[in-house]
Amino acid sequence: MYQSFHPTPRTLMGPGPSDVNPRILEAMSRPTVGHLDPEFIRLMDEIKSMLQATFQTQNQLTIPVSAPGSAGMETCFVNLVEPGDKVIVCINGVFGTRMADNVSRFGGEVVRVEDDWGRAIDVQKVADALSENPDAKIVAMVHAETSTGARSDAQAICKLAAENDCLAIVDCVTSLAGCEVAVDAWGADAVYSGTQKCLSCAPGLSPITLSDRALETIKQRTSPVSSWFLDLNLVMGYWGEGSTRAYHHTAPVNALYGLHEALVVLHEEGLQNSWDRHVQNHNALKAGLESLGLSFIVPESERLAQLNTVTIPEGVDEATVRKQLLQRFNLEIGAGLGALAGKVWRIGLMGYASNPKNVLLCVTALEAVLSEYNAHIEKGAAVESVNRVYAG
Ligand SMILES: Cc1ncc(COP(=O)(O)O)c(C=O)c1O
């Protein structure tokens, strides 16, 4: 006989999903209403305006796509890329690679600008690619590369794109609410995120925002958008202005209650306070991890506060450590991805999970497990380092 599923509560300190705020889980359990119910339409309007504030944009087209971050990525590329279009794609990790794959699948020509994994995108290389490819239509980049923990200069790259008459597509899946995302100040044209990282919400939705310039480009397309579900001309019939909203697909009603609550929580805290909290907890975790002898792969000035990537000490079996953290401490941290598989751990401090209790749990649990491998770990030193940071 099948039985109800009751997962063991875990502390999620991997690359996502991150811990969901209980307020959000409670909001998601409220009664489902029809997706064209006037009360629900009011909720949709509030989601749109809170997302505009979160992305720091006035863009009218600012909505959540009804599917995870990958669907936000695909929405941007499938609507903006037409067969034959040249797209400069910055690649410094797994998610840049996925952008390039999107471009090719929609018939575009990819110009790859490659950087080392664990480093920010080199802005000069983007400038060079733009002067070598004056016919490029789009520049695409990942702001916060979750596979490595590196943050790139979105403002500088969007500016270069605009100066060269290109649109800029920016992946902000891991950055939104964890560090500053300023869509209008950057001049970004198509930006997507995900609910499961620093928004502390359940996985499954992808907030996006598109500039008027991007919308004009979509209007001028000579070929139809090759995805029915993600065609923004159709999606906007449901998410657009006024009372004429028409059925496009059945919105994930309860998931949207969750996103609404997540945005309310974020705006109660304030964007700047949220970014500062991520930095403070990162500094404490960094002190603790370094006391355990772990080193970061990303140079300090290019590091994300919400994703800490450290190398595995010699002689340590990384998968066994993660398994023990899960079994003994109900703590999840992430493995390396792509080229970094087996070489690093990725420790997330995202959204609700970015708090002193989690930082202390992580260093205590890692100390316990790593001590079994390494006799040189000084007992209690990591917790002391963490506490020293919190004490200021
Ligand atoms: C930078 C980045 N882009 C895109 C995605 C894809 O998002 P999802 O897994 O929600 O589809 C992720 C997920 O980890 C990500 O970190």
The ligand as an SDF file (V2000), in Angstrom:
LIG
                    3D

 16 16  0  0  0  0  0  0  0  0999 V2000
   22.7380   30.2270  -13.1100 C   0  0  0  0  0  0  0  0  0  0  0  0
   21.6030   29.2850  -13.3530 C   0  0  0  0  0  0  0  0  0  0  0  0
   20.8960   29.3640  -14.4850 N   0  0  0  0  0  0  0  0  0  0  0  0
   19.8670   28.5390  -14.7340 C   0  0  0  0  0  0  0  0  0  0  0  0
   19.5010   27.5440  -13.8430 C   0  0  0  0  0  0  0  0  0  0  0  0
   18.3780   26.6340  -14.1470 C   0  0  0  0  0  0  0  0  0  0  0  0
   17.3430   26.7650  -13.2080 O   0  0  0  0  0  0  0  0  0  0  0  0
   16.3660   25.5470  -12.8710 P   0  0  0  0  0  0  0  0  0  0  0  0
   17.1920   24.4490  -12.3220 O   0  0  0  0  0  0  0  0  0  0  0  0
   15.3970   26.1480  -11.9010 O   0  0  0  0  0  0  0  0  0  0  0  0
   15.7090   25.1570  -14.1440 O   0  0  0  0  0  0  0  0  0  0  0  0
   20.2170   27.4110  -12.6430 C   0  0  0  0  0  0  0  0  0  0  0  0
   19.8850   26.3610  -11.6780 C   0  0  0  0  0  0  0  0  0  0  0  0
   20.6490   26.0130  -10.8180 O   0  0  0  0  0  0  0  0  0  0  0  0
   21.2900   28.3070  -12.4030 C   0  0  0  0  0  0  0  0  0  0  0  0
   21.9850   28.2200  -11.2750 O   0  0  0  0  0  0  0  0  0  0  0  0
  1  2  1  0
  2  3  1  0
  2 15  2  0
  3  4  2  0
  4  5  1  0
  5  6  1  0
  5 12  2  0
  6  7  1  0
  7  8  1  0
  8  9  2  0
  8 10  1  0
  8 11  1  0
 12 13  1  0
 12 15  1  0
 13 14  2  0
 15 16  1  0
M  END
$$$$
